[in-house]
């Protein structure tokens, strides 16, 4: 067997192994949300990946005045349609704060659109909150997107740009602002985020910085918050993950289960998508 055949065989084996060892997703800003909980950030991101992922996260109290918090979520996507479901809750003494959320997404060539639904207070009479989102892929390494959070009174608009290749290294820059500043909203909130996420073979990390400003007509409060997170594989389908949030100080740990398509099926689909991109550009 020639050296070229050996090289091709080795590349095939690496692809077969590497694609099934795909790491779980980390928070990557508005343009690259964590997959299984994308409905909380940008549901349009659900149809831009090809995987099934479930996670359980726990945030212990760092002082006696803080609650226990948990988040459970799961998602599915075949790169055309994506859906996720989740539950989050905080518990302290006899006080309980919980919510459920879901998201759906549909991909139409380079455009992905999504909708999210949240119910704050599972047993309360609070109304359902709805978000509408979109991501447009300008090139394999450039995308833009926008989200309208909590449609109706007090809604917020998020918009951003993302650079890089998902699953390798991405940089997301986005802003958040009120849809109707100084209108009916009691509090106007503004924020700017910058998030870098890097994936290695069996290890990934994310770091971010957020500047936020709360304006209520009486006082303006500026706040700078740092975030950091990591995930690493302990088997082909199980990852351990950890997240840190500086303001307020929060530490989150969890476990993630993920399933990805066979390498040959993934490669064939990627080739077909690349061919369509080349064909559309050449016309």
N, C-alpha and C positions, 0 to 999 in steps of 0.2 A: 504494500500500500504506500502510495506517495506521501510526501510530507503535507501536501495540500489536503489530502483526504483525512490525514490525522488531525489537521487543524480544524477542518469542517466538523469532524466527529466530536472533537473537544468542545467546539463552540455550541454544538447541539446539546451536549450533556450539560454544559454550564447553563444554557437557557432553560433546559428542563428543570434543573435544580433551582436556579435563581428565581424563576417566575413563581414557583410554588412557595418560595420563602419570602414573598413580598412582605414588607414591614407594614404594621398598622399605621394609620394616618395620624398626624399631629396637627394642632391648630396652626394654620398658615395664613391667617388674616381673612379678609372678605373674599379674596379670589381663590384661596385654597383651604376651605374649611375642613375641619376634622370630619371624616366621612360619615361615621355612624351618628353623629350629632349635627350634621350639616343643616338640619331644619332650624336650628337655633341661630345660625349665622347667615347662611346663604343656601337655600334649598336647591338652587340651580346647579350647584356643584355636585349633586348626587348623580346626575347622568353623565358626568365627565370622567368617571372611573369605571372599572369593571371588577367588582368584588362583592363579597358578602362579609359584613363585619358586625360584631357584637362586643360591647364593652360594659364593664362595671367599674365605676370610679367612687372613691371614698375620700372625703376631706375631714380629718379629725379636728376637734377643737384645739386651738393652740393656747387657749386660756379658759377660765371658768365661765366667762361671759359669752363664749362663742358656741354655736350649735354643731352637731354632727350633720354632715351633708353627704348625700349619695346621689349618683346619676347612673341610670341604666338605659342603654339605648342599643338599637340594632338597625341595620340598613342593608338594602340589596340594590344592585345596579348591574345592567348588562350593556352599559355605554349608550343606550337609547332611552331607557326608562329607569328611574330610580325612586326609591321610597324608603323612608325611615320612620321609626316610632321610638318614643323615649319617655322616661319619667325622671323627675328630679324632686328631691325633698330635703328639708332641713328640720332638725328636731332638737329641741332644747327644753328640758323639764316637761311641762305639759303643753308647750307651744309647738305647733306643727305648721310648716309652710311647704306646700307641695304643688306640683304642676305636671301636666302631661303635654307632649308636643308631638307633632308629626310633620312630615314634609314629602312632597312629590315633585318630580322633575321630568321633563321631556326634552330630548335633544333633537334639534332640527338642523342638521349639517353643522355649521360652525356656531350656531346659536343654541343655548340651553336656557330654558325658562323653568321657573319653579314657584311653588306656593307652600307656605308654612302655616300651621295652625297650632295655637297654644291655648290651654285652659289653665289659668292660674287659680289655684284653690279647687281641688278635684270635687269636693263636696259643697262648694259655695255656689252662689248664684251669679258669679262674675261672668261677663260675656266672653265669647271666644275671640281671641286676637288673631289677626290674619296678616301675613307678609306676602309680598310679591317680589320676585327676584329674577335676575337674568345675568348670564355671562356670555360674552361674545369672544370667540377665539380668532384673533387677528392673524396669528402665525403659531407654529408649534412652541414658540418661546415667549409669546406676548398675548395677553388677554385683558379685557376690560369688563367691568360689571357694575351693577347697581341693584340696590334693594330698597323697597319701601316698607318700613317696619310699622306694624300696628296701624293698619289703615283706619282712617277716621280722625277723630279729634286727638291731638297730641302725637301725630305720626312723625317718624324720623326718616330721613333719607341717608342711605349709605352709598358711596361710590368709590371705585378704586381701580388700580391698574396692577397687573401681576407680570413678573418677568421670570423666566427660567423654565425648566422642564419638571413637571410633577414626578415625584418619586426619585428625583436626583437633588436638585437645589432650586428653590424658589424664593422670590422676594416680592412681598405684597405691600403696597402703600395705599391707604384708604382714609376717607374722612366720613364723619357723621355729623349731621346738622338737622335742625327741626324743619319740617315741611312748611310750617307757618310761624316764623319767628315772632315772638312778642305778640302773638295773637291770643287765641283762647287757651293756649297751654299755660299752665301755672308756672312751669319751669322750662327754660330753654337750655338744652345741653348740646355742646359741641365737642368733637373729639377728632384726633388724627392718630393713625396707627402705622407702624412700620414693623414688619415681621419677616424674619429670615428662617427658612427651614432647609435642613440638609439631611439627605439620606445616604448612609453607607451600606455595606453589605448586610450586616446584622444589627445595625445601630443607627439611630437617627436622633436629631436634636432640633429644637426650635428656640429662638430668642426673639423678643419683641419689646417695643417701647410704645407707650400710649400717652398722649397729652390730651387732657380733657378739661373743659371749662363749663361750669354750671352758672347760668345767669338767671336770676329770679326777680330782677327789678330792684332788689334791695342790696344784694351783695354778689360779687363775682369771685368764684373760687376756682383756682387753677390747681391741677393735680397731675403729677407725673408718675406713671406706673410702669414697672418692668415685669416681664414674664419670661419664664424659661421652662423647657420641658424636654423629655427624652423618652425614647422607647427602644427596647431591644428584644430580639427574638430568643426565646428559650426552647422553641421547637418550630416545626414547619408551619404550624397554625396557631401558636400561642405567643403573645408578646406581653411583656410587663412594661408599664408606662408610669411616668411621674411628671407632675407639673407644679410650678411655683409661681405665685402671684404676690407682688410686693406690697400693694396698697389696695385693700387691706392684706396683711400677711396671711397667705393661704397655701397649704401644702396638700396636694392631691396625689393619691396612688391608685393604681388599678391594674386590671388584667383585660386583655383584648383577645378575642378569637376571630380569625379571619380565614376566608376561603377565596382563592383566586382561580381563574380558568387554567386549563392545561396550557403549557408553553406553546405547542404547535398551533392551537386554536387562537391564542393571543397574538402570535406572530402573523398568522394569516389575516386576521382582522386589521392589525396595524398596517400591513402592506396594502390592503384594500383601501384604508383611509388615506394613506399617503398617496396612492395612485389617484384617488378622487381629487385630492388637493392639487396635485400636479396638473391633472386634466382641467380643473376649473380655472387655474391660473393661466393655462396656455390658450384658452379660448378667447 
